[in-house]
Every structure is written in structure tokens, then in C-alpha cells.
Amino acid sequence: MGQRPFQRWFLSAEPSSTQYYQDTMYQTVQMLLQHVTRETKSFSGTTPMQAEERLRTLFGESVSKNGKELHEVLQNVRNGVMEHTFQIHNPVTMAHLQCPPLVPSLAAEVVLTALNQSMDSWDQSGAATTIEQQMVRWLCEIYHMDEGDGIFTTGGTQSNYMGVLLAREAVSKKRWGWDVKQKGLHPNSSSLRILCSAEAHFTCQQSAAELGLGEQAVVPIPTDDTYKMSIPHLEKTIQSLKEEGLIPFLLFGTAGTTDFGSIDPLEEMASIASEHDMWYHVDAAYGGALQLSKQHGSKLKGVEQADSLTVDFHKMFYQPISCGAFLVKQANSFHYLTHHADYLNPEQDEEDGIPNLVQKSVMTTRRFDALKLFMSLQVVGTETLASMINSTLINAQYIASQLEQEEAFQLIHEPEINAVVFRLYQENWSEEQTESINLAVRNELLNSGKAIIARTRINGKVHLKVTILNPTITTKDIEEVIEAMKIIAGQEAGKWSKTN
Ligand SMILES: *Cc1c(COP(=O)(O)O)cnc(C)c1O
């Protein structure tokens, strides 16, 4: 028997393979650590054009014909890529709902990519499927969905899509005895309406569009002054839609809006959904993790009544992208999705008790992301995870109280989770000036690498936002960013007084 060809390129029991794997991983970890220890800014400030030029200089052609030494490639990746990405390990990288991943979840990524299991069928995953089922059971437990079930997804976008999809199938079946899977949309589908708050995630509209209902199907309900869905407006809207002969079939709640982190009145919405026989979906992509916290879990009260639920782990559960879940209150809701493919999940398997998760997913080949959550919970434990989450809420309160005291700032809301929206504001500034100063603050911080904060618009006006996801942030970090913002704003205001 001769030596197998290409042996070292694939992980196996052969010494040439194990040696190469070990060297590769070792060098990679070393390079990553060099990067992390060297890079203290949030961002290098590189432009898209500079990034492209730099890569061309470092790599030449972006594809190599005869291969190169790993060390050389890694070094170029460090200098050309790592250094010019957003440094998510820096606690003042706080623009978006983008978390630093837990170290045990990084270990899990090493394992799950090496095993490369596919979660569609038992015969491609084995015990990996069991882990996902266990994680889903745990989720159903913490969200009190005793008869529930769920599936891991790529994130909130996919989970929300699945919520709208199941709601559409359910209403068509109930109202018209119509099987959308078989027959396509019912002729009256254009009268279906989805109600969400004006602050709901754009994927609610996007899902309606993708699912043939059109964006016209989505009726945004105004929020109250804390950016939560206004119940009087909701009730009035349901009534007037019904009077027009339209069919409000899906109430789409949000537990943690992307801008403000506001949590809709989930309990009242649950009763209204039930009273009007509507499917109740809750998008807890952002806020779902609060369920782990003794102090803040009650903010999600009512979530257990959701027919379907979106949770993201690549936000406040500190998992690497991508990792999310979609849960349903009644396990049999998934039958709307099930398609039996003879090669993957024959009906015989179901009778034999062999789980093929493909029948609960809108994907076929699917990553073993459940292992990340599993290993994180095993190693870190729910208590520490809850403390991390609590600490981010405390820090968000801190930044809000600091901004409130500062003359230069206007705080827009009391943070409900850890997103804080504010702006630089003086009464004697014109609107144009306010806009230009706030944008300058965001851009200057970004380009100097001092911090990454977000900009958003409220009633058309530019505002700034920070999302305190990183539990390692200190009050000193926060104070330094506030100082930096004041300095930039002062300089920018100075330019205005000179030119006007
Ligand atoms: C992040 C987010 C989404 C989208 O989820 P992805 O994981 O980015 O696909 C949906 N809804 C809310 C409230 C979110 O915060």
C-alpha cells in the first residue's frame, strides 16, 4: 500500500497530517495573538480603496497558482486584513449589536469546523444533532415553552422570516383551509396584515416582501415616548383594519429594538393577539438574553406566550457569528415546513425515531453552531453569563447618567437594555450645525480609531448611539470617549463660528 495522495491537506490520523494541522493552528493562534496585543485602536481608518491597494501590494494576485508558505500568507493576512478590520475585542468598539465572542465559543468553532458535521440529517451529524436538540430543549425551558420546539438559525433575519412564514401558513389554513405549500398564495392573501411597532427590525418588512405578501402588508404601529409599541394605537389599528375588511393575522413584537433596546409591552400584546386570533411572534434577537438575568428577566414577561420567538446568540450570548435560534410554542407548528426528501429524511426515519433536523429548517446543509452555545454554557455557566449581561446594563446606565449631566449632550431615552441614544446639542445651534457636529463626532472617532459609535436618525435628525455589549468595559473607557466627543464637538463648533 502506497502513501495516500494529498494526505497533509486533510486532518486525519496520519502523522504528516496531524503534524501539519498542529503547526497550522499554532502559527495561526500566534499570529492572532500578535494582532490582538499590538492593535489598541478600534479601527485603522483605512478606506475601501486603501484596503484594496494594500492587499494587492501584499499578496500580488489574490489567487496563487502554486501555493505559498502558510507563514507568509498569515503574516500578510495580519498586516492586510486583521489590522484593518474593526477591533471587536476593544470595549469602545460599540456601534452595533456586534459582540466580542467568549473564548470557549472560539474553542468550539475549532472543533465544529474540523468535524464539519451537517445538521440536516442524522446520517451527517449523529450526536451533533443530539446537542442541538438539547440546546433547543434548554431554550424552551428558559422561555417556558413546555410544548415547544426549535431550530438553530443563522440569526434574527432567518428566524423572523420563519416566524412570518409559519404565521402565513397558519392563517391560510385556518381561514381558508388553504395549503400554501402546495398551492401557493391564496387569492385573498393581499388582505393579510402584519402589525409591528414603528421601531421593529426591517426584516419584518423584508420577510413580508419575500413571502409574497408585499411590504404593503406591514402596518407599523406608533410607539409611546419610551419607544415601545403603543397599545391604544394597536387596538385602534386592529379595529380599523377589520372594518376595512382586511385581515390582521400576525402581531410582531420586539424585545429589544435595534436603536433603543426598548421592549414592547409583551404581555398586553399576547392578550390582544389571542383575543383577535392572531399569530404572535416576538423578535427577541437583541433582548432575549435578559431571560438569564434575575434582575432583568421580568422585562421579558409575556414572551412565553409567543407562538414563535427569535433569539440571537451572536449578540448578548457572546457567540461568534453566526448563531441564532427560532422557537415555536407548539412543536407541531413546524409541520408547515416539512418536506420529505427520499435521500435525506424519508418518512420511515420519523417512524423509527431518527431525528433529521432538516424538516424544521429553511436551510439544508447547516453548521453545528449549537456546539458553541453548549460549550460556552458548560464552561462559563449561566450565572457568570448573567453577571456579564447585568454589568452591561449597569455600564449603559452609567454612560446615560454621565451624558445627562454634561451640558453638551442631550440624552434621548432612559436605556432599557444597553443601547444609549443621544446627541450633541446646544439650543443656539442651527439644525444644519447640529447635524454636522454630530456626524463629525462619529466620523472623527472612527477615523482616529478612538472609538466606534453609531449614527442613526430619529424623526429625520441625526443622533448618536452606543451599544455597550462588551462586559470588559470600564467607567474610565466611558469617560475617555465622552471627553473625546466633547473635544471633537468643540473643534467642529469652532469651525462653524468662524465661517458664519
Ligand atoms: C440583529 C437583529 C435582527 C437581525 O438579526 P441578524 O442576526 O442580524 O440576522 C433582527 N431583529 C432585531 C431586533 C435585531 O436586533
PDBQT file of the ligand as one rigid body, heavy atoms in Angstrom, charges set to zero:
ROOT
HETATM    1  C1  LIG A 601     -29.936  41.932  14.924  1.00  0.00    +0.000 C 
HETATM    2  C2  LIG A 601     -31.404  41.951  14.849  1.00  0.00    +0.000 A 
HETATM    3  C3  LIG A 601     -32.087  41.288  13.826  1.00  0.00    +0.000 A 
HETATM    4  C4  LIG A 601     -31.364  40.655  12.658  1.00  0.00    +0.000 C 
HETATM    5  O1  LIG A 601     -30.674  39.549  13.074  1.00  0.00    +0.000 OA
HETATM    6  P1  LIG A 601     -29.368  39.002  12.310  1.00  0.00    +0.000 P 
HETATM    7  O2  LIG A 601     -28.818  38.068  13.306  1.00  0.00    +0.000 OA
HETATM    8  O3  LIG A 601     -28.518  40.185  12.023  1.00  0.00    +0.000 OA
HETATM    9  O4  LIG A 601     -29.842  38.333  11.075  1.00  0.00    +0.000 OA
HETATM   10  C5  LIG A 601     -33.467  41.253  13.872  1.00  0.00    +0.000 A 
HETATM   11  N1  LIG A 601     -34.137  41.871  14.862  1.00  0.00    +0.000 NA
HETATM   12  C6  LIG A 601     -33.513  42.547  15.846  1.00  0.00    +0.000 A 
HETATM   13  C7  LIG A 601     -34.327  43.216  16.903  1.00  0.00    +0.000 C 
HETATM   14  C8  LIG A 601     -32.120  42.598  15.871  1.00  0.00    +0.000 A 
HETATM   15  O5  LIG A 601     -31.506  43.275  16.856  1.00  0.00    +0.000 OA
ENDROOT
TORSDOF 0
